[in-house]
Amino acid sequence: MALLRTVVLPGLGAIAGLAVAGRAVRMLDGDDPREDRVVRALQDALGHRPDDGAAAVTDAAGPTESSEPIDRVTAPLSWYSGVPQTITNGLMWCGVTWLATRDRRSAVAPAAVLALETACFVASAALVGRPRPEGVWRPEQPHATSSFPSGHTAAAFALHGTLADLLDRHGICGARLFGPLLRYVIPGAIAFSRVYRGQHHISDTVAGAVLGRWSAAVVRRALLSS
């Protein structure tokens, strides 16, 4: 009953809320929203055109190197937030936490938050069905899932937020310094990279950030508060 009350029912509510929000965004501004103009303007200012992205995706020799610092920074951020890397990070931090604390609730927290976030993301994305941005530079092939919400952003906020909560729970030295870095700076940079590289509309990453922060809060209350 505790699991139903603290995780399952809130999760269903989160899925419903995201689905309603995503459908409303599509209805109000269509599938080529005005928010994308900002992204196109930034890409254009840095010399990127939509055809450049298509060429990079289809180039058998691999993506072209860019001299723009922002491209060199956002590429590894976008890669780091990918599905295989996130799964690996979650499992690694489960192991590290167990070895450091021998606390089962803490050790399972990184995997639990990713499981919760992923379940809500997959279900809500299927209900929204928003297409990826069009007419933008996109150097990597996007995933086949709906654009809303951003799963990479949600996972980044969820996992890194839970890592910050673990630092607080165990009184790790430097928690006050690393907490904001984990909760906001790293996930925020990942969200920006996903928008800048043409993978998502801005509102997708906002929804992903909300989902990730909410997932971390649920796991904090269920596993780390007692």
JOCORJO-V666783 format. One record per residue. N is the residue number from 1. RES is the residue in one letter. PHI is phi in whole degrees, -180 to 180 (* if undefined). D_CENTER is the distance of its C-alpha to the mean C-alpha in Angstrom with 1 decimal. Layout:
((N | RES | PHI | D_CENTER) (N | RES | PHI | D_CENTER))
This chain:
((1 | M | * | 29.7) (2 | A | -63 | 27.6) (3 | L | -63 | 24.6) (4 | L | -61 | 25.2) (5 | R | -74 | 25.4) (6 | T | -94 | 22.6) (7 | V | -125 | 19.9) (8 | V | -65 | 21.0) (9 | L | -64 | 22.3) (10 | P | -61 | 19.5) (11 | G | -63 | 17.0) (12 | L | -63 | 19.3) (13 | G | -64 | 19.4) (14 | A | -65 | 15.7) (15 | I | -61 | 15.7) (16 | A | -63 | 18.7) (17 | G | -64 | 17.5) (18 | L | -65 | 14.4) (19 | A | -63 | 16.8) (20 | V | -64 | 19.4) (21 | A | -63 | 17.2) (22 | G | -64 | 15.9) (23 | R | -64 | 19.5) (24 | A | -66 | 20.8) (25 | V | -62 | 18.8) (26 | R | -65 | 20.1) (27 | M | -68 | 23.5) (28 | L | -78 | 23.8) (29 | D | -129 | 22.7) (30 | G | 72 | 22.7) (31 | D | -95 | 20.6) (32 | D | -125 | 21.4) (33 | P | -70 | 20.5) (34 | R | -63 | 22.0) (35 | E | -60 | 18.8) (36 | D | -70 | 18.6) (37 | R | -62 | 21.8) (38 | V | -63 | 20.3) (39 | V | -67 | 18.1) (40 | R | -61 | 21.2) (41 | A | -64 | 23.3) (42 | L | -65 | 21.3) (43 | Q | -62 | 21.2) (44 | D | -64 | 24.9) (45 | A | -63 | 25.8) (46 | L | -98 | 24.5) (47 | G | 84 | 26.5) (48 | H | -100 | 23.9) (49 | R | -122 | 25.0) (50 | P | -54 | 23.5) (51 | D | -66 | 26.1) (52 | D | -62 | 25.0) (53 | G | -65 | 21.6) (54 | A | -62 | 23.5) (55 | A | -66 | 25.9) (56 | A | -66 | 23.3) (57 | V | -66 | 21.7) (58 | T | -93 | 25.2) (59 | D | -71 | 26.8) (60 | A | -67 | 28.0) (61 | A | -82 | 28.5) (62 | G | 105 | 24.8) (63 | P | -65 | 22.9) (64 | T | -77 | 25.1) (65 | E | -77 | 24.9) (66 | S | -118 | 24.3) (67 | S | -89 | 26.2) (68 | E | -74 | 23.8) (69 | P | -56 | 22.2) (70 | I | -64 | 19.0) (71 | D | -71 | 18.7) (72 | R | -69 | 19.4) (73 | V | -83 | 16.8) (74 | T | -74 | 13.9) (75 | A | -61 | 14.8) (76 | P | -67 | 14.3) (77 | L | -65 | 11.0) (78 | S | -65 | 9.7) (79 | W | -65 | 11.7) (80 | Y | -58 | 10.7) (81 | S | -88 | 7.1) (82 | G | -65 | 9.0) (83 | V | -60 | 10.0) (84 | P | -61 | 13.3) (85 | Q | -67 | 12.3) (86 | T | -67 | 9.8) (87 | I | -61 | 12.6) (88 | T | -61 | 15.1) (89 | N | -60 | 13.6) (90 | G | -60 | 13.5) (91 | L | -66 | 17.1) (92 | M | -62 | 18.2) (93 | W | -71 | 17.4) (94 | C | -62 | 19.1) (95 | G | -66 | 22.1) (96 | V | -63 | 22.2) (97 | T | -65 | 22.0) (98 | W | -64 | 24.8) (99 | L | -64 | 26.9) (100 | A | -83 | 26.6) (101 | T | -121 | 27.2) (102 | R | 55 | 28.6) (103 | D | -107 | 26.9) (104 | R | -63 | 25.7) (105 | R | -65 | 23.6) (106 | S | -68 | 21.7) (107 | A | -65 | 21.5) (108 | V | -85 | 19.9) (109 | A | -59 | 17.3) (110 | P | -60 | 14.5) (111 | A | -69 | 15.1) (112 | A | -64 | 15.6) (113 | V | -69 | 12.4) (114 | L | -70 | 10.5) (115 | A | -63 | 13.2) (116 | L | -65 | 13.0) (117 | E | -61 | 9.4) (118 | T | -65 | 10.0) (119 | A | -61 | 13.3) (120 | C | -69 | 12.3) (121 | F | -64 | 9.7) (122 | V | -61 | 12.4) (123 | A | -67 | 15.2) (124 | S | -69 | 14.1) (125 | A | -62 | 13.0) (126 | A | -64 | 16.4) (127 | L | -77 | 18.1) (128 | V | -86 | 16.8) (129 | G | 63 | 17.2) (130 | R | -79 | 16.2) (131 | P | -69 | 17.1) (132 | R | -69 | 15.2) (133 | P | -58 | 16.7) (134 | E | -112 | 20.3) (135 | G | 68 | 22.5) (136 | V | -124 | 19.9) (137 | W | -73 | 19.9) (138 | R | -141 | 17.5) (139 | P | -76 | 18.4) (140 | E | -120 | 16.4) (141 | Q | -67 | 16.8) (142 | P | -76 | 13.9) (143 | H | -71 | 13.2) (144 | A | -79 | 15.6) (145 | T | -74 | 13.4) (146 | S | -59 | 13.3) (147 | S | -73 | 11.5) (148 | F | -113 | 10.9) (149 | P | -83 | 8.5) (150 | S | -77 | 5.5) (151 | G | -68 | 4.6) (152 | H | -62 | 3.0) (153 | T | -65 | 1.4) (154 | A | -60 | 3.2) (155 | A | -65 | 4.2) (156 | A | -65 | 4.5) (157 | F | -66 | 6.1) (158 | A | -67 | 7.8) (159 | L | -67 | 9.2) (160 | H | -69 | 10.2) (161 | G | -64 | 11.5) (162 | T | -68 | 13.5) (163 | L | -62 | 14.9) (164 | A | -65 | 16.1) (165 | D | -64 | 17.7) (166 | L | -66 | 19.4) (167 | L | -60 | 20.8) (168 | D | -66 | 22.2) (169 | R | -61 | 23.6) (170 | H | -103 | 25.5) (171 | G | 60 | 26.6) (172 | I | -69 | 25.4) (173 | C | -60 | 27.0) (174 | G | 92 | 24.7) (175 | A | -60 | 22.3) (176 | R | -67 | 22.9) (177 | L | -80 | 22.1) (178 | F | -81 | 19.0) (179 | G | -57 | 17.6) (180 | P | -62 | 16.5) (181 | L | -61 | 15.4) (182 | L | -74 | 13.0) (183 | R | -73 | 12.0) (184 | Y | -125 | 11.7) (185 | V | -70 | 12.7) (186 | I | -64 | 10.5) (187 | P | -63 | 7.0) (188 | G | -63 | 8.9) (189 | A | -65 | 10.2) (190 | I | -65 | 7.2) (191 | A | -59 | 6.5) (192 | F | -61 | 10.2) (193 | S | -63 | 10.4) (194 | R | -68 | 8.7) (195 | V | -74 | 11.1) (196 | Y | -61 | 13.9) (197 | R | -90 | 14.0) (198 | G | 77 | 14.4) (199 | Q | -85 | 11.6) (200 | H | -146 | 10.7) (201 | H | -72 | 12.8) (202 | I | -59 | 12.2) (203 | S | -65 | 12.3) (204 | D | -62 | 9.5) (205 | T | -75 | 7.1) (206 | V | -63 | 9.5) (207 | A | -63 | 9.3) (208 | G | -63 | 5.6) (209 | A | -64 | 6.6) (210 | V | -63 | 9.7) (211 | L | -63 | 8.7) (212 | G | -65 | 7.0) (213 | R | -65 | 10.1) (214 | W | -64 | 12.3) (215 | S | -60 | 11.6) (216 | A | -63 | 12.4) (217 | A | -67 | 15.4) (218 | V | -63 | 16.6) (219 | V | -67 | 16.7) (220 | R | -62 | 18.3) (221 | R | -69 | 21.0) (222 | A | -79 | 21.6) (223 | L | -118 | 21.7) (224 | L | -111 | 21.9) (225 | S | -88 | 24.1) (226 | S | -97 | 27.3))
